[in-house]
Amino acid sequence: MRIIPHRYPFLMVDRITKIDGNHITGIKAVSMGEPYFQGHFPGFPLMPGVLQLEAIAQVAGLLMLKRLENAGELAYFMSAEDVKWRKPVRPGDVLVIEVELTKARGKIGKAKGVCKVRGEVVSEAVVTFMLGKG
């Protein structure tokens, strides 16, 4: 929360567990209290895939923003490619978000991310973002 401006209910990362060079891992505990479960879907709650994509983008942005030269900037989500949703994510699951920064040139970054639950890939994407002033 010190690095990105997102707040509840749109903060999709509870904690960063590891940063190692161009790799970062974050965690999102998915609870029944999440507001999107009221409508997605009553009686069979599923975490929307686009919010998993947003989690990947937030973790990728965090990795770029941790660099000293980028202090005080914001990461703006620009595009997503090769997005795949493989398995449903339900309340009680712990989403592990693993991201590798594959390209960083100036203010533009590109990263490959996967979300896992119990070690199985549930979604993945390549995201592009741009750093800028808030």
N, C-alpha and C positions, 0 to 999 in steps of 0.2 A: 504494500500500500504506500510505501515511501517512494516508489519508483514510477508506478503507473497511476493514472487518475481514476481508474474504474472503482466503483463502489457497489455495494449490494443494491439491487439484485443483479447487477451486470458484471461483477467481479467473478471471473470463472477460474480463479486460481486461489486455493487456500494457503498453499505453502510451496516454496522452492526447496527441493531436497538435495539438489546437486547442480553445481556449475563446474564444468571441466572444459576449458578451452572454448571450442565452438559447439559444445553440447550442454544442454540444460534439461533438468527434469523437474516437473511440478506435479502437484497433487490437487485434486478437487474431490472432496467428499460429497457424494450426491445423496441428499436427504429428502424425505417426503415433504419437508417444509418449504422446498423451493417453489416460488410462486407459479412457475410454468406448469407444474403438475396439475393445477386446478383445471386446465383445459387441454392437456396433452398427455394422455387421454384419460378422462375420468374412468375409474374402474380398471384401467390398464396403463398406469403411468410410465411414460418413456421420456428420457432426456432428449430434447430436440437435437438432431444432428447439427444444425447450424450453430448451436451453442457449444458443441464439441469443437467445431471449426473455430469459433471465437476463442475457445480455450487455447488452441494451438497458436493462434495469432497473438494472444496476450503473452504467452510464454516466450514466443519468438521475439516479440518486442522487448520483453524484459532482458533477454540476453544482449541485444544491441544496446539497450539503455544502461546496462551495467558498466559499459566502457566509459572511462573517465571523460573522454572527449565528447561524449554525448549527454553529459549531465544537464538536466533542465529541459531536455527536449521531450517530445511526445512521439510515439510510434503510430503512424496512421496506416491502417489496413488498406491495401490497394487492390490485391487480387488473390484468387485461389485457383489452383490447377490440380488436376488429378485427384479430386476429392472422392473419397469412397467411404461409405458407411457399411460396416460389415455385420455388426451385431447390435442388438438393443442394449441401452444403458438404463438401468432401473434404480429406484430409490434403494439405498443401502450399498450400492456399488462405490468403489473408490476408483476414480479416473486417474490414471497415471499418464501424464502428458510428457512425451519425450521429443525433444526438438534438436535438430542439428542445423546450424547456420551454414548454408552452402555457398552463399555469395554475399559480400558486403563491399559495395563500391560507393564511396561518398556517403550520401544520405539514403541510399537504397539498399535494402537487404532482402535476401531470399532464404527461405528455410523449409526443410522437410520435417513434418511432424507426424507423430502417431499417438493415438490415445489407446490405452490398454486397460482392461479390467481383468484381474486375476491372471495376468500374463498374456492374455489373448488380445490381439488387435481388434478394436471395435470401430475405429475410424482412422483416416489418414488424409493428409493433404500437403501440397506445396503452397506456401503463402509468400506473398511479396508485400513489403511495407516500406514506408518512407518516413524518415525522421524529419521533424520540423518543430518550430516554436509553437507553444500553446496559445 
